[in-house]
Amino acid sequence: MPTATTATIRQWLTARVAHYLERPPAEIDQHTPLVELGLDSVYAMTLSGDVEEEFDLLVEPTVAWDHPTVAALADFLHDQLASS
């Protein structure tokens, strides 16, 4: 998905996190740390795999901890896509 905008990536991440936490996407604050939202290490690792599949990027399994909010992670992924 090389043409993904930061907003599109944020929307996708928000939907994935909401799915894992079994909450509506509207309840996911993009600036709240994922761990505070309730995302545990298992889902964080799963999210890294989902990111790899969705965006065809190779990311570290710790990507959700290194970029701990939806907004930060979306910015990072957008930068990675732009440079690839």
N, C-alpha and C positions, 0 to 999 in steps of 0.2 A: 504494500500500500504506500508507494513512494509519494503520492500526492496528498496524503493525509495532512490535514491542518491540525494545529494544536487543539482547537475546539472539537474536532472530530475524534481525536485521540482521547481527550478528556471525557467525551460522551461515552465512548466505548469502555474506557476504564471504569467510569462510574457505574455503567450497567453491569460489568463483570463483578465489581466489588459488591454491588447490591445483590446480585445473584448469590454470591458466596454467603453473604450475611442474611439472606432471606428477608430483605427489606426493599421497599420501593426506592428506585433511583433518586427520587426527590429528597430522601432522607440522608443521602450521602453528601456531606460537605466536602468539597474539593480541597479545602485547606486544612482539614482536621487530619492529624496523623492516622494512618491506616490502623495502627495498633490500638489507638483510642476508639476507633470505630468498631473494633472487635475482630479485625483480621488477624488470624493466628499464623504461625510459621508454615503450617501445612498449606493453607490457602495462599500464602505469599509465594511459596514454591510453585503452586499450581498456576498462579497468576503469571509467573515468569514464563512458564511453558505456553500459556495462552498467548502472551505477548509474542513469543517466538513464532507461533503458528499464524497469528493474525497479521503481523507486520513483516514476517520473513526476516527477522533480526535475531542474532545470537546475543542473548543477555545473560548476565550472571544470575544464579538462583537467588542472590541477595538483592536484586534490583529494587524490590519493594521496600527494603530496609534502607538502602542507600539513597533512595528518593522517596521519602516516607509519606507523601500525600499524593492524591490524584493529580493535583496541579503540578507538583514537582516531577512526578513520574512522566506526565504527558509532555512537559517541556523537554525532559531528557530524551524521551523517545522521538520527539519531533526533531531534535538536534541530530540524533543518530540516523534518522531517515534522510535528513537533508544532506548529511555527509557521506551517505552510502551510494 
